[in-house]
Amino acid sequence: MKKADALPYTWIFLFLLIKVSAFRMLVFDAKSILHIALIEFPVWAFLLSVVLLVAKKNLWRAVWIFNLLTSVIFFVVTLYIRYYSTIPSYYDLQQLAQSGSVSNTITMLGTPWDFLFFVDAILLVFLARRWKQPVRLAAMKYVAVSMAAVCTITVAYALQQPIIDVSYFAKENGFLQSQLVQLYNRSTETAHASSSKLSAKELEELKGNKYVKASEQESFGIAENRHLFIIQVESLQNFVIGRSLNGQEITPNLNQLLSESAYFPNVFQQVGAGTTSDAEWIANTGLYSQGMIATANSLSGKEAPSLARILKEKGYGSATYHADDVTFWNRDVLYPVLGYEEIFSIADIPNVKQVGFGPADEILFDFAANELPRQLETYERIYANIVTVTSHTPFEMPEAMQYLNLPAEYEDMYVGNYLQSIRYADEQIGLFIQELKDQGIYDESLIAIFGDHSGMHGTLVTEEDQLLLSDFLGHEYSLKDQYTIPLIFAGGNLFEGTEMARLGGQTDIMPTLLTLLGVEHDEPMMGHNLFQYKKNLLGMRYYLPGGSYIQSEQFYKAPGAKLPEVLYDLKTMDERRKNSDAKKHIDDTETLMNYADALLKDYIDE
């Protein structure tokens, strides 16, 4: 065999090596040549050698398609990481068509440099012209066998390692290896879930509290026999509450509502890959989300002991409103699992005044308000779950829906667009609250308002946006600012403008509501009544590296693919030295999350 015959193969593998190395350096900031040569590259080289051996005709076409596919994968994963700050799972890549947040902002996420991933596709055309049909190398089978041997060793080793954080796991064990391990496990969480259970008393003690039976808690039943309205607000973060820009309140209606509410400003999001749909699951079950896979996409269909089902036993009729396609994020499976009696989606809500991928929030709230008279005649009491959509990435609002007169430096900036969209959402919430008062329902209702997840995160928040946020907040935009959401409980003659700074999470919403409504239950939940307990311990996956926790005094970010571990003081967000308390909280969080996974497994299709 002449050396010239082997030359095109050398170039083909060299192009792949360069591309894999660039991907690894860009995504993981990892430059170890040894790691690339022994762990990352052999898997891709094995796949390429199989293509070279199997393709009988049009060998160059097969090679070109393989290289194009790898380029697309590297490109998409890079954009995904910039938005979500985590490695996508194989399932996330399948669901990109459903993720409007990525598809609508791809031009904002990408850079011209990203298209260098596709340069080899052009260079291969020139190679194909130089060598019309490369001679098959008999040695190629040995290349395939040797690469397969290396892959077997690395995958076998990876299978023995627990996936605490998928990005860190992928950095240490290889991107494709991480996907294979996840595929084998079905999910990182359920695969390693503990079968052990915690009693309600043990769970509360783990969080640092003395357990008190629900019926003996001071807030039990203060909203008994009231209608329930949950308003889940798209991308609403806590830092906008009570703040102004150029003398203009960002949330004037919510600010006014605070005077007759109980407001929890220190509540953290706990969503995973399912973002908004995960928030719906958490708020309506008191359970954690799955993390790296959208929970709704993994549900087996088994009925959950949800808020709607528990309240049905007390005479409540339930309805959920979301102005989007009900099949997106498998809500056509999620909603029956949660037990809603009436489901309203874009098939029912008029698709007018469209903003982004659905009708504006004003249409959603008007539709929900118009349903109330009929529901009041049908049901003894109402539970309505309303999920807004307008304040969604990329936050671009039509001029007619812009309420803020932004300073020049905020115009056409991501943070400026965000504030504008939140101001619009606030206006519609205020109008809906007024409609409840006009219909005479407000004084007979308990209303919970909360944000589903952060809006200002990822590389879409530029350095200029960071500077504007620092100026707006009066301090550097922190992880606490990024992940805290407002949680507001309101209703006629219930609260007197109380602000409670104790730590909470989205898992606390359902148990708090049931306690206020005076409903006892025996179903296990991960959260607790925020009016009763002062201490808390929260786990967070997906947006933070696995193993991270938020405790009443500490915020711990576990080591990730690019950054080391950091321990913060929760109040000031100043860095602290890791101590024995932190180590105990890490162990307690592992126990907590294992129990969360054990509960979730009952509803997941493995």
TIMARFI-502586 format. One line per 8 residues: number of its first residue (from 1); for each residue x negated, z, y of C-alpha. Coordinates in pm, whole numbers, plus 50000, padded with zeros to 5 digits. Layout:
NUM = X,Z,Y | ...
***
This chain:
1 = 50000,50000,50000 | 49851,49895,50332 | 49819,50142,50616 | 50019,49899,50828 | 50313,49941,50590 | 50316,50316,50651 | 50280,50286,51028 | 50653,50254,51117
9 = 50732,50561,50907 | 50466,50755,51092 | 50628,50665,51424 | 50976,50751,51295 | 50871,51100,51187 | 50665,51149,51503 | 50968,51073,51722 | 51170,51326,51525
17 = 50898,51591,51553 | 50877,51549,51931 | 51253,51570,51966 | 51285,51880,51747 | 51002,52048,51938 | 51163,51968,52273 | 51497,52102,52152 | 51342,52425,52032
25 = 51149,52481,52353 | 51452,52404,52568 | 51705,52613,52377 | 51493,52904,52254 | 51200,52891,52493 | 50993,52896,52174 | 50661,52711,52163 | 50510,52821,51832
33 = 50374,52508,51664 | 50352,52692,51332 | 50719,52793,51350 | 50822,52437,51427 | 50606,52295,51148 | 50714,52540,50878 | 51075,52625,50965 | 51249,52394,51211
41 = 51102,52049,51143 | 51106,52038,50758 | 51488,52050,50740 | 51528,51753,50972 | 51239,51571,50803 | 51403,51621,50464 | 51729,51470,50590 | 51541,51175,50740
49 = 51346,51114,50419 | 51673,51111,50224 | 51808,50849,50464 | 51494,50640,50412 | 51526,50664,50035 | 51900,50605,50010 | 51944,50324,50261 | 51903,50004,50060
57 = 51996,49751,50322 | 51967,49764,50698 | 51710,50042,50679 | 51646,50033,51052 | 52016,50065,51126 | 52037,50376,50907 | 51734,50528,51078 | 51874,50445,51421
65 = 52212,50607,51340 | 52038,50918,51205 | 51828,50954,51519 | 52130,50896,51741 | 52324,51168,51559 | 52039,51417,51597 | 52018,51328,51967 | 52391,51387,52012
73 = 52369,51722,51830 | 52076,51840,52042 | 52246,51720,52361 | 52581,51887,52283 | 52421,52214,52171 | 52214,52224,52490 | 52524,52184,52707 | 52715,52439,52501
81 = 52441,52698,52545 | 52432,52642,52919 | 52800,52724,52943 | 52843,52997,52682 | 52484,53132,52664 | 52495,53132,52284 | 52431,52895,51994 | 52750,52725,51872
89 = 52851,52751,51510 | 52934,52448,51299 | 53301,52527,51361 | 53258,52537,51739 | 53113,52186,51731 | 53423,52069,51543 | 53647,52226,51807 | 53483,52081,52119
97 = 53777,51846,52170 | 53995,52154,52224 | 53757,52317,52470 | 53867,52189,52808 | 53618,52421,52972 | 53329,52217,52831 | 53477,51868,52834 | 53594,51900,53194
105 = 53257,52022,53319 | 53012,51811,53121 | 52888,51634,53434 | 52822,51974,53592 | 52638,52108,53287 | 52414,51809,53220 | 52090,51705,53389 | 51914,51367,53385
113 = 51636,51522,53175 | 51882,51583,52891 | 51908,51212,52827 | 51544,51207,52717 | 51685,51312,52379 | 51804,50952,52347 | 51476,50779,52436 | 51376,50745,52072
121 = 51689,50538,52007 | 51548,50280,52247 | 51195,50300,52106 | 51326,50247,51754 | 51466,49911,51863 | 51115,49797,51955 | 50979,49926,51624 | 51249,49736,51438
129 = 51145,49415,51611 | 50779,49473,51522 | 50852,49558,51157 | 51165,49369,51055 | 51204,49554,50725 | 50941,49820,50655 | 50809,49829,50302 | 50944,50125,50109
137 = 50676,50383,50052 | 50662,50520,49701 | 50524,50835,49861 | 50851,50886,50048 | 51007,51056,49745 | 50719,51303,49748 | 50781,51366,50116 | 51145,51435,50039
145 = 51059,51668,49749 | 50799,51862,49948 | 51030,51899,50248 | 51311,52006,50015 | 51086,52274,49868 | 51004,52412,50212 | 51372,52400,50311 | 51475,52584,49996
153 = 51233,52864,50074 | 51338,52897,50440 | 51711,52882,50363 | 51675,53130,50075 | 51490,53367,50308 | 51752,53320,50581 | 52033,53400,50337 | 51880,53742,50282
161 = 51883,53825,50653 | 52188,53977,50826 | 52317,53775,51121 | 52356,54030,51398 | 52310,53777,51677 | 52337,53410,51583 | 52112,53282,51865 | 51831,53520,51771
169 = 51887,53437,51404 | 51860,53064,51478 | 51542,53117,51677 | 51378,53309,51392 | 51515,53112,51094 | 51588,52764,51231 | 51892,52602,51388 | 52014,52413,51081
177 = 51935,52708,50857 | 52157,52926,51076 | 52440,52677,51038 | 52399,52666,50661 | 52400,53045,50638 | 52714,53066,50855 | 52880,52801,50643 | 52790,52997,50332
185 = 52918,53322,50477 | 53218,53154,50646 | 53152,53377,50942 | 52882,53619,51047 | 53127,53904,51090 | 53352,53895,50784 | 53063,53821,50549 | 52894,54153,50622
193 = 53204,54359,50691 | 53208,54704,50544 | 53493,54792,50313 | 53488,55152,50438 | 53765,55273,50665 | 53766,55518,50953 | 54055,55749,51025 | 54195,55760,51378
201 = 54027,56099,51419 | 53689,55969,51299 | 53712,55663,51522 | 53785,55875,51828 | 53502,56114,51749 | 53268,55815,51717 | 53356,55730,52076 | 53285,56088,52186
209 = 53642,56219,52216 | 53857,56485,52054 | 54148,56315,51879 | 54499,56386,52009 | 54809,56257,51832 | 54989,55992,52041 | 55315,56184,52071 | 55124,56484,52209
217 = 54949,56289,52484 | 55055,56356,52842 | 55139,55991,52919 | 55348,55941,52604 | 55686,55787,52684 | 55662,55776,53064 | 55783,55413,53046 | 56019,55458,52751
225 = 56295,55196,52709 | 56148,54971,52979 | 56102,54596,52956 | 55740,54490,52905 | 55562,54207,53086 | 55201,54119,53012 | 55034,53875,53251 | 54702,53748,53115
233 = 54520,53579,53402 | 54275,53298,53336 | 53914,53384,53436 | 54014,53685,53648 | 53714,53913,53701 | 53727,54257,53853 | 53482,54195,54138 | 53741,53999,54338
241 = 53990,54288,54353 | 54003,54448,54697 | 53744,54214,54846 | 53771,53983,55145 | 53591,53675,55271 | 53597,53596,55641 | 53869,53856,55682 | 54082,53697,55408
249 = 54174,53901,55101 | 54099,53720,54776 | 54382,53901,54593 | 54624,54029,54862 | 54920,54053,54624 | 54732,54243,54355 | 54582,54465,54625 | 54930,54550,54748
257 = 55047,54615,54393 | 54766,54869,54345 | 54949,55113,54573 | 55215,55154,54303 | 54996,55100,53997 | 54739,55258,53769 | 54424,55049,53806 | 54131,55046,53563
265 = 53835,54861,53723 | 53586,54941,53446 | 53738,54742,53160 | 53520,54492,52972 | 53615,54165,52810 | 53569,54154,52431 | 53651,53791,52353 | 53450,53564,52127
273 = 53440,53187,52082 | 53818,53167,52117 | 53802,53295,52478 | 54164,53289,52606 | 54323,53278,52260 | 54094,53562,52151 | 54216,53767,52448 | 54575,53710,52331
281 = 54482,53826,51982 | 54299,54138,52105 | 54564,54246,52356 | 54844,54204,52102 | 54680,54366,51800 | 54427,54619,51932 | 54173,54456,51698 | 53845,54283,51776
289 = 53808,53906,51771 | 53598,53733,51508 | 53310,53655,51743 | 53130,53333,51664 | 53448,53160,51544 | 53775,53154,51737 | 53998,53407,51563 | 54304,53181,51582
297 = 54116,52911,51392 | 54051,53144,51100 | 54386,53316,51055 | 54536,53300,50708 | 54892,53316,50838 | 54949,53673,50724 | 55173,53861,50964 | 54987,54107,51186
305 = 55133,54444,51293 | 55137,54318,51649 | 55287,54443,51972 | 55583,54205,51933 | 55657,54321,51577 | 55630,54692,51654 | 55852,54654,51962 | 56107,54448,51768
313 = 56183,54762,51568 | 56277,54923,51901 | 56519,54649,52001 | 56282,54424,52194 | 56304,54046,52192 | 55967,53877,52248 | 55858,53553,52412 | 55521,53403,52499
321 = 55455,53145,52771 | 55146,52923,52791 | 55152,52588,52971 | 54930,52407,52723 | 54963,52226,52392 | 55057,52492,52137 | 54825,52333,51879 | 54518,52393,52098
329 = 54313,52679,51956 | 54565,52697,51671 | 54826,52880,51874 | 55087,52723,51647 | 54937,52955,51382 | 54845,53245,51613 | 55188,53296,51768 | 55382,53326,51439
337 = 55113,53566,51314 | 55175,53775,51627 | 55549,53763,51563 | 55685,53611,51884 | 56052,53520,51854 | 56035,53258,52129 | 55734,53035,52197 | 55717,52826,52514
345 = 55441,52569,52562 | 55387,52246,52752 | 55654,52094,52529 | 55906,52319,52707 | 55751,52394,53047 | 55784,52100,53291 | 55450,51923,53325 | 55466,51881,53701
353 = 55218,51976,53972 | 54944,51938,53713 | 54614,52110,53785 | 54339,52063,53529 | 54500,52025,53186 | 54845,52170,53254 | 55119,52242,53506 | 55032,52480,53788
361 = 55097,52851,53747 | 55390,52837,53989 | 55574,52614,53740 | 55489,52854,53455 | 55617,53162,53640 | 55930,52984,53763 | 56009,52879,53406 | 55957,53233,53274
369 = 56173,53381,53551 | 56455,53137,53476 | 56455,53243,53110 | 56509,53611,53191 | 56889,53612,53249 | 56952,53449,52910 | 56710,53683,52735 | 56867,53989,52896
377 = 57199,53885,52745 | 57041,53820,52404 | 56810,54120,52363 | 56840,54489,52436 | 56496,54483,52596 | 56239,54211,52672 | 55870,54171,52595 | 55729,53867,52777
385 = 55367,53756,52737 | 55264,53516,53016 | 54925,53340,52998 | 54816,53158,53314 | 54600,52843,53313 | 54537,52719,53668 | 54232,52934,53748 | 54034,52759,53474
393 = 53690,52602,53490 | 53594,52402,53697 | 53832,52575,53945 | 53901,52263,54149 | 54226,52313,54341 | 54429,52046,54525 | 54415,52096,54900 | 54785,52189,54915
401 = 54717,52483,54681 | 54419,52621,54872 | 54503,52944,55055 | 54152,53039,55168 | 53968,52902,55467 | 53623,52909,55310 | 53304,52942,55515 | 53102,52621,55522
409 = 52842,52753,55277 | 53114,52817,55016 | 53268,52471,55039 | 53220,52259,54724 | 53031,52545,54559 | 53127,52678,54217 | 53180,53029,54352 | 53388,52893,54640
417 = 53608,52697,54401 | 53645,53006,54184 | 53760,53226,54472 | 54003,52956,54582 | 54160,52931,54235 | 54189,53309,54197 | 54356,53330,54538 | 54614,53077,54415
425 = 54674,53271,54092 | 54719,53591,54291 | 54983,53425,54509 | 55187,53318,54207 | 55165,53664,54050 | 55293,53813,54375 | 55587,53573,54381 | 55673,53654,54019
433 = 55664,54029,54086 | 55898,53972,54380 | 56128,53769,54154 | 56144,54062,53911 | 56243,54285,54201 | 56504,54036,54322 | 56657,54023,53973 | 56665,54402,53957
441 = 56423,54407,53663 | 56110,54553,53822 | 56228,54915,53829 | 56319,54886,53461 | 55987,54734,53355 | 55629,54815,53262 | 55389,54541,53372 | 55030,54495,53252
449 = 54800,54249,53430 | 54449,54174,53308 | 54183,53902,53305 | 54107,53720,52981 | 53735,53658,53036 | 53473,53585,53299 | 53477,53266,53502 | 53143,53299,53676
457 = 52892,53269,53393 | 52642,53029,53242 | 52427,52772,53418 | 52726,52640,53613 | 52653,52940,53835 | 52359,52793,54025 | 52092,52980,54220 | 52287,52899,54537
465 = 52600,53048,54378 | 52403,53359,54282 | 52293,53405,54643 | 52650,53365,54765 | 52772,53616,54506 | 52506,53866,54611 | 52612,53828,54972 | 52980,53858,54876
473 = 52926,54168,54659 | 52656,54338,54862 | 52436,54357,54552 | 52290,54128,54286 | 52551,53979,54052 | 52505,54185,53734 | 52619,54167,53374 | 52870,54438,53458
481 = 53012,54222,53738 | 53022,53930,53497 | 53205,54099,53212 | 53440,54351,53376 | 53801,54248,53418 | 54079,54427,53606 | 54349,54604,53406 | 54654,54702,53610
489 = 54965,54886,53491 | 55264,54869,53727 | 55638,54927,53739 | 55895,55087,53964 | 55841,55464,54014 | 55580,55489,53739 | 55246,55519,53915 | 55123,55624,54257
497 = 54821,55408,54327 | 54584,55575,54080 | 54238,55430,54016 | 54076,55543,53692 | 53707,55457,53654 | 53681,55544,53284 | 53542,55278,53050 | 53784,55053,52864
505 = 53806,54730,52670 | 54072,54474,52588 | 54125,54649,52253 | 54265,54942,52454 | 54554,54743,52604 | 54798,54758,52311 | 54751,55127,52221 | 54785,55221,52589
513 = 55108,55021,52625 | 55263,55167,52310 | 55185,55519,52428 | 55337,55457,52771 | 55648,55309,52605 | 55675,55612,52380 | 55634,55417,52057 | 55461,55588,51765
521 = 55294,55373,51501 | 55072,55408,51197 | 54887,55077,51221 | 54507,55105,51263 | 54370,54976,51592 | 54022,54975,51744 | 54134,55083,52090 | 54292,55394,52236
529 = 54514,55515,52520 | 54311,55484,52840 | 54521,55748,53016 | 54422,56006,52753 | 54058,55952,52660 | 53766,55971,52901 | 53486,55838,52679 | 53454,55507,52501
537 = 53224,55290,52294 | 53265,54912,52293 | 53097,54638,52097 | 53067,54287,52235 | 52979,53967,52050 | 52929,53607,52147 | 52870,53654,52521 | 52611,53924,52451
545 = 52364,53931,52160 | 52502,54097,51850 | 52425,54469,51842 | 52492,54511,52214 | 52719,54793,52325 | 52885,54942,52632 | 52919,55319,52635 | 53059,55544,52907
553 = 52711,55595,53056 | 52506,55307,52915 | 52507,54929,52886 | 52277,54803,52612 | 52193,54434,52571 | 52033,54372,52234 | 51741,54127,52200 | 51847,53764,52208
561 = 51690,53425,52152 | 51519,53416,52492 | 51531,53767,52640 | 51421,54111,52516 | 51649,54412,52479 | 51746,54599,52796 | 51915,54936,52848 | 52105,54983,53175
569 = 52269,55275,53347 | 52634,55166,53339 | 52715,55296,53686 | 52418,55153,53877 | 52303,54882,53632 | 51945,54999,53687 | 51719,54958,53385 | 51651,55268,53177
577 = 51400,55351,52907 | 51548,55344,52559 | 51605,55698,52431 | 51745,55882,52130 | 52099,55858,52271 | 52070,55479,52282 | 51947,55465,51923 | 52244,55676,51814
585 = 52484,55451,52004 | 52331,55145,51834 | 52400,55301,51493 | 52749,55409,51599 | 52823,55059,51728 | 52722,54911,51393 | 52964,55150,51223 | 53231,55061,51476
593 = 53190,54685,51433 | 53177,54708,51054 | 53511,54886,51065 | 53643,54625,51309 | 53542,54351,51066 | 53703,54534,50775 | 54034,54547,50962 | 54009,54183,51068
601 = 53940,54061,50714 | 54301,54132,50621 | 54415,53843,50843 | 54129,53594,50807 | 54127,53300,50568 | 53782,53317,50412
***
